[in-house]
Amino acid sequence: MNNERKMFDDLAEEINAMSDIPEEAKKKILANLIRAKNEPVNMLITGPTGCGKSSTINAMFNMEVAKVGVGVDPETMKIQDYHLGNLTIYDSPGLGDGKERDIAHAKKITELLHRRDSQGNALIDLVLVIVDGSTRDLGTTYELIENVIIPALGEERHKRLLIAVNQADVAMKGRYWDSKNCKPEEKLLEFLNQKVRSIKERILTNTGVEVDPIFYSAGYKEEGEQQLPPYNLSKLMCYIMRAIPAKKRLVVAEKCNPDEKMWKKSDELEDYQQEIKESLVESVCEGAERGADIGGDIGGAIGGIFGSVGETVGSAIGSVIGGVIGAVGGFLGGLFG
């Protein structure tokens, strides 16, 4: 049994031992866990050459599947697929390397987005388009989104597309970035907010599809060097969790980078880490009884085993969700704080 399966099974064992959860709710929660560990998740990450797809994958999932800064002849490049248990990440070749190559790459992306799973559902759960925050020339990116991705998504285009502006730290050639505190200064923040507004308005005008772009920095990492701290990576993960079906969220979260420092720095407009945790609990408790006022008791009882999340949040929620949130928090090893 691999580590992923063992972690799911350990969580199920602890929940099964909780005497205060009503049996019907417990059965539903355990059934959800059994289903979740077998749930396939497929993400497509795409964008123009140099936008930072590799550094984003490396930062989010603690991988070095694609060596940052190491190029491959675009003519021979295919969509790479990286398998992390039930999570498959499709990394498409970058666009912008010439018209003929772009057409070939666009065709591969279209074919992938039209693929269906054994149940007849779309294979790709989420398309993450990464934009290079350091360039004003977004023509290739708009062509990709408007002429390739959105048409291929069909009726699901409103809920399966996420656009993220990477390299926020060098968006103004490195100016106005507070490297000590890993965050943008006011002028850079204003620039980045205007950039995401512009992208949103352009896509809405040209396609009728409303997107909610965000900006972030994956934190560049050269081979053999220390990872620079990311910015807004927790916000990016939060938006990913919003976009994918609830039943699939645990599979993604279980594979996240275990280094807590990677998720700390954000714009703090919302409590992204808390939303991630609550969305994972929703995934575990989906369909279970929510009426039992046992959250605080269970959260406190298992706090020493699974962390303090249940203790601090459980009583406020006051339901089966509150009880399980402590277990999920520990299941992720304190990943999101």
HELIX and SHEET records of a PDB file:
HELIX    1   1 ASN A    3  ASN A   16  1                                  14    
HELIX    2   2 GLU A   23  LYS A   37  1                                  15    
HELIX    3   3 LYS A   53  PHE A   61  1                                   9    
HELIX    4   4 LYS A   99  LEU A  113  1                                  15    
HELIX    5   5 GLY A  139  GLU A  143  1                                   5    
HELIX    6   6 LEU A  144  ILE A  149  3                                   6    
HELIX    7   7 ILE A  150  LEU A  153  1                                   4    
HELIX    8   8 GLY A  154  GLU A  156  5                                   3    
HELIX    9   9 ALA A  168  VAL A  170  5                                   3    
HELIX   10  10 GLU A  186  THR A  207  1                                  22    
HELIX   11  11 LEU A  233  ALA A  243  1                                  11    
HELIX   12  12 ALA A  246  LYS A  248  5                                   3    
HELIX   13  13 ARG A  249  GLU A  254  1                                   6    
HELIX   14  14 GLU A  260  TRP A  263  5                                   4    
HELIX   15  15 TYR A  272  CYS A  285  1                                  14    
HELIX   16  16 GLY A  295  PHE A  306  1                                  12    
HELIX   17  17 VAL A  309  ILE A  317  1                                   9    
HELIX   18  18 VAL A  320  PHE A  331  1                                  12    
SHEET    1   A 6 GLN A  80  LEU A  84  0                                        
SHEET    2   A 6 LEU A  87  ASP A  91 -1                                        
SHEET    3   A 6 VAL A  41  THR A  46  1                                        
SHEET    4   A 6 LEU A 126  ASP A 132  1                                        
SHEET    5   A 6 LEU A 161  ASN A 166  1                                        
SHEET    6   A 6 ILE A 214  PHE A 215  1                                        
SHEET    1   B 2 TRP A 177  ASP A 178  0                                        
SHEET    2   B 2 LYS A 183  PRO A 184 -1                                        
END                                                                             
